[in-house]
Amino acid sequence: MIIRALFFTGLSLLLSSCVQPPVFKGEDYALVKSNYPVVTLNGVDIEKSYRLDLKAGKNSLVVVYNTYQYDYFCTFSWIAKAGTAYEITDQENRYPLTLYHWYRKNSLWTRKLSPMDPLECLRKPR
């Protein structure tokens, strides 16, 4: 009985952790997800957001990376392709944040392709 309960618990955890394909607002849109808040979109301050639908084409974002002592305001600018998912995350690279083209390999794995450094990361004391 205990083995059956453990089996079903493990199976439910596995199924709930499947990688979902991205959902786009429309065919002319790209999607960007961030582990940190996006505060500026194309030069306009916005309410903090962790997921944005972007029109395909040139876009720029400012994302805030918080540490105990400083806030880093990292600016990204790139040409977003329609139907493409992007992710901004910290990956222990040269800058605190990196923009990746997010790719769903299968239902259990993803890949991060084409890493792009921010144009700048301004450090401000907290």
C-alpha positions as CSV (number, residue, x, y, z in Angstrom):
1,M,0.0,0.0,0.0
2,I,2.8,2.4,0.9
3,I,4.6,1.6,-2.3
4,R,1.5,2.3,-4.4
5,A,1.1,5.7,-2.7
6,L,4.7,6.6,-3.3
7,F,4.4,5.5,-7.0
8,F,1.3,7.7,-7.6
9,T,2.9,10.6,-5.7
10,G,6.0,10.4,-7.9
11,L,4.0,10.0,-11.0
12,S,1.9,13.1,-10.2
13,L,5.0,15.1,-9.5
14,L,6.5,14.1,-12.8
15,L,3.4,15.0,-14.7
16,S,3.0,18.3,-13.0
17,S,6.6,19.3,-13.8
18,C,6.2,18.9,-17.6
19,V,7.4,21.9,-19.7
20,Q,4.5,23.7,-21.3
21,P,5.0,25.2,-24.7
22,P,4.8,29.0,-24.8
23,V,1.5,30.7,-25.6
24,F,1.7,33.8,-27.8
25,K,-0.8,36.7,-27.9
26,G,-0.9,36.6,-31.7
27,E,1.2,35.6,-34.7
28,D,3.0,39.0,-34.7
29,Y,4.1,38.6,-31.1
30,A,7.0,37.3,-29.1
31,L,7.0,36.3,-25.4
32,V,9.5,37.3,-22.8
33,K,9.7,35.8,-19.3
34,S,12.0,37.1,-16.6
35,N,13.0,35.8,-13.2
36,Y,13.3,39.5,-12.2
37,P,10.9,42.4,-12.7
38,V,10.8,44.3,-16.0
39,V,10.2,48.0,-15.1
40,T,10.6,49.7,-18.5
41,L,9.4,48.6,-21.9
42,N,10.6,50.6,-25.0
43,G,11.4,53.7,-22.9
44,V,8.1,53.7,-21.0
45,D,8.0,52.9,-17.3
46,I,5.5,50.0,-16.6
47,E,4.2,48.3,-13.5
48,K,6.6,45.5,-12.6
49,S,6.0,42.4,-14.8
50,Y,7.6,39.0,-15.1
51,R,5.9,38.1,-18.4
52,L,5.4,40.3,-21.4
53,D,3.9,39.9,-24.8
54,L,6.0,41.9,-27.2
55,K,5.3,43.1,-30.8
56,A,7.8,41.5,-33.1
57,G,10.6,43.9,-34.0
58,K,13.0,46.2,-32.1
59,N,12.3,46.2,-28.3
60,S,14.1,47.3,-25.3
61,L,13.6,46.4,-21.7
62,V,15.0,47.4,-18.3
63,V,15.1,44.6,-15.7
64,V,15.9,45.1,-12.1
65,Y,18.3,42.6,-10.4
66,N,18.2,43.0,-6.6
67,T,21.0,42.2,-4.2
68,Y,21.4,43.1,-0.5
69,Q,23.4,46.2,-1.2
70,Y,22.5,47.2,-4.8
71,D,19.8,47.2,-7.4
72,Y,21.2,46.6,-10.9
73,F,19.1,48.1,-13.7
74,C,20.0,46.1,-16.8
75,T,19.0,47.3,-20.3
76,F,18.4,44.8,-23.1
77,S,17.7,45.8,-26.7
78,W,17.1,43.3,-29.5
79,I,14.9,42.5,-32.5
80,A,12.3,40.1,-31.2
81,K,11.1,37.5,-33.7
82,A,7.4,36.7,-33.9
83,G,6.5,33.3,-32.4
84,T,9.7,33.2,-30.3
85,A,10.0,32.9,-26.5
86,Y,12.8,34.7,-24.6
87,E,13.9,34.3,-21.0
88,I,15.9,36.7,-18.8
89,T,17.7,35.1,-15.9
90,D,20.9,35.1,-13.9
91,Q,23.3,32.4,-15.1
92,E,26.6,33.5,-13.4
93,N,27.8,35.2,-16.6
94,R,29.8,38.4,-17.0
95,Y,26.7,40.5,-16.2
96,P,24.1,39.7,-13.5
97,L,21.4,39.0,-16.1
98,T,21.4,37.4,-19.6
99,L,18.7,37.2,-22.3
100,Y,18.2,33.9,-23.9
101,H,16.1,32.5,-26.8
102,W,14.0,29.9,-24.9
103,Y,13.4,26.7,-26.7
104,R,11.2,23.7,-25.6
105,K,13.1,20.6,-26.6
106,N,10.4,18.2,-25.4
107,S,7.9,17.9,-22.6
108,L,10.7,17.5,-19.9
109,W,13.6,19.6,-21.2
110,T,14.2,23.1,-22.4
111,R,17.2,24.8,-23.9
112,K,18.5,28.3,-23.7
113,L,20.1,29.5,-26.9
114,S,21.8,32.6,-28.2
115,P,22.8,34.3,-24.9
116,M,22.9,38.0,-25.1
117,D,24.5,40.4,-22.6
118,P,22.7,43.6,-21.5
119,L,23.7,46.9,-23.1
120,E,24.5,48.1,-19.6
121,C,23.7,47.3,-15.9
122,L,23.6,50.4,-13.8
123,R,24.3,49.8,-10.1
124,K,22.4,51.8,-7.6
125,P,22.6,51.5,-3.8
126,R,19.4,50.2,-2.1
